[in-house]
Amino acid sequence: MIFPSGQRSWDESVGEFKTGAAALAIWAGAPIIPVAISGSVKILPRGNWPMRPGKIIISVAKMIPTAGSAINRRDEIIATARLKVQELKEAAELQLKLKR
């Protein structure tokens, strides 16, 4: 599992993705499976302890195939993955708000 933004955000926003994850997936011929974790910043804020009770939604999008892709497509592939994660997070955040 790779987190291509490189770190947790302070506010649940989706950071910029680095292209190394896409390059590695292309090299291995492995698909990228976008996953979003929503709600965790309220349970365990970055740089803070202890954990608090709460709800987390883990969302998974359809895989993005990379087999046979040229390495120069890594920017396009990682941009697609970031967009999918953003869409998953927005849907999950709406769900979390509706459940409150």
N, C-alpha and C positions, 0 to 999 in steps of 0.2 A: 504494500500500500504506500502510495506516495501522495503527499500533500504539496502540490506544485506552487502554492502561494508561499510556502516556506515558513509560515508562522500562523498562529491564531490571531484573529482580529480582536480589537478592543470592543467592537460594537456590532458584531454579527455580519459586517459587510464582507463581500467577497473581494479579496485582494487580487492584485495582478498575478497571473500564473507565469511561472518561468517555463521556458521551452524544453528544458532538460528532460522532463517527464515524457513529453511527446517524442523527443529524439530517442529515448530509451525504449519506448513502446514500438516505435517504427523499427528500430534495430532488432528488437526481439520478435517482431511480427505479432505482438500481443495487442488485444483491444484495450481501449481506455473505457473505463466504466465510471461515469460521473456520479459522485456521491456527495450529498449535502447533509450537514449536521446542523440543525436549527434548535435554538433554545439553550444551548450549553453555556452561553455567556452569563445567563442569569443563575445557573446552577454553580458554575465555577468560573467567575470572572478572571481574566488573564491577570496574573501577578497577585492573586488573592486566595486566601484560604480561610476558613474551611468551606467545604461544599455546602450548598443549600438544597433543600428539596425542590423539585420542579419537574417539568416535562421536557423531553427532548424528542424531536422527530428526525429520523434518519431516512432520507429519500434517495432512491436509486433510479437513474435514467437508463435508457437503452444504451448498449455499448456502441462505441465509436470504433469501427474497424481501422486498423493501421497496416495490416498485412499487404505487402506490395506497394506501399506508399513510398515516395521519394522523401529523403530527409529534408528537402527544401519545402515540404508541406507542413513542417512542424508548427510554424506560426499559425497556420490555418486550423490545424487539428486542435492545438491548445486553446485557440480562441473559441472554437466550437464547444470544447469541454467546459470552459469558463462560463459561456452563455448558458449551457445546460444546468450547471451548478447554480447560477444566479436564478434561473427560472424555478428550480426545485426549492431554493431557499425562500423565494417570494411566495410560492404556494404554501409552504410549510408555515411561514410566519403568519399568513392569513388564517390558516387553521388554528394556530396557537391563539391568535387574537379572538377568534370566534368562540373558542372553548372557555375563555375567561369569564 
